[in-house]
């Protein structure tokens, strides 16, 4: 007898996530664009970058995580399928060998994701037989091909992305929350962060309203200074995926009617050694927004002293890496100011679910507000739809 299904979506997501964790030690998240980038941003900003290298025990029972269905890359997909197949052969039908799938597609018809789902589904059905209906969890719209397939296949769990919420605004639907919960993140704190940012947006006056200030700076720099390139300058590799999520949010929402600023994500200090030159001395068409991750989560590393001091680093012995980063942030901002290059800062208190929830919500609200300000409907992506149709036409697929 199955226990009664709770009415709260978050509770149902928790149950489904825990079931996936207990059944499988590998979890593949299939989706493209807004249907996977939010989760990827959560994983990279809050997760251990070496998660998949750890033992199941050290991972706290959280499955190894993989992303696919976001490209058409046969070799890459084959290598992942072979890895999972080898694992299944080594541990036949026990959690260490099992793979679970979360397939996310709002429309249910996006070719990249649908084609990948076929291949990963074949693996799961071939290796795990009737358990496949428990190991596969679709997240899709109320209608569409994937929804029909769910009904035919009889998956134990399937979740909906509500009508009217496009992929890039869907991180707080089951599309972002189910994989986040399965990956062990605190989805309640994520949602609380978003709710707190919404309250702030509604109640704070213009002068201290983070969303309105962010929009005002971006819009004024574009309109008055011709800064139609928006560089999101992330100070930590863990924020690169968040930057890609934002690239997609801004591009698909405001890149319409031959207008809309172009977003570019950089990771510093890495990209100071590549794009930095252009940002400092190239065309005056850029607004640089620093995204700072706040306090490190763990005890900071320091520069050790060494008896071979040919690199002269002993003078910095004991200096922490965050202190070096701080000097780099200040140094580059000073250089931009000297050249009269506009910069803005978004400063996170630290990396946590609550802070990431706030950040996602700030950026989504700002994008919608800016759309309203410039008269562009931020919803819908007719250009992407045109590409999708043409691919299908070229393949004779209907
Ligand atoms: O933001 C969007 O709506 C898009 O990026 C979609 O998420 C992307 O095209 C994938 O579409 P779907 O979720 O329908 O497979």
Boltz pocket constraint, residues with backbone or C-beta under 6 A from the ligand:
constraints:
  - pocket:
      binder: B
      contacts: [[A, 32], [A, 33], [A, 34], [A, 35], [A, 104], [A, 105], [A, 106], [A, 107], [A, 108], [A, 109], [A, 110], [A, 113], [A, 166], [A, 167], [A, 168], [A, 169], [A, 252], [A, 381], [A, 384]]
      max_distance: 6.0
